[in-house]
Amino acid sequence: QVQLVESGGGLVQAGGSLRLSCVVSGRTSSIYAVGWFRQAPGKEREVLGIIRWSDATLYVTDSVKGRFTISRDLAKSTTYLQMNSLKPEDTAVYYCAADSTSAGKYDHWGQGTQVIISS
């Protein structure tokens, strides 16, 4: 089993920055990739980016490319979502999730952390 815990959310003014952390524990050797997602009220869940666990290969969604970036630290079993130039429309609950199949199915999810951007 794999467990994930997000942290680092909070209230930030527009134009500010925030770094979210996701600590992964359990059977980490089974992880193929970890993804970052967000969901705003009344909207579909959106994928922000994916990092392959073995070599840190990245995919970042075009809509946030240039403002958001993803990294990981294997020694700490942690992935980070760095968010810069934040906008009110970035307000959402942010999640990390692990793919243990390499097929794009995310079987293990954290509980989420709330990010609110004020204008």
Number of C-alpha atoms within 10 A of each C-alpha: 10 19 16 22 18 23 18 14 18 13 13 18 14 17 13 14 16 17 15 21 21 25 18 23 15 11 11 16 11 15 18 17 24 26 24 22 17 21 18 16 9 6 9 9 15 14 17 23 21 25 21 19 23 11 10 17 12 15 16 18 14 11 9 15 12 12 13 21 20 22 18 20 12 14 6 10 15 18 24 20 22 15 18 17 14 22 17 15 12 19 20 21 18 26 27 31 26 29 22 21 13 13 9 14 12 16 12 16 18 19 13 21 20 18 21 19 19 16 11
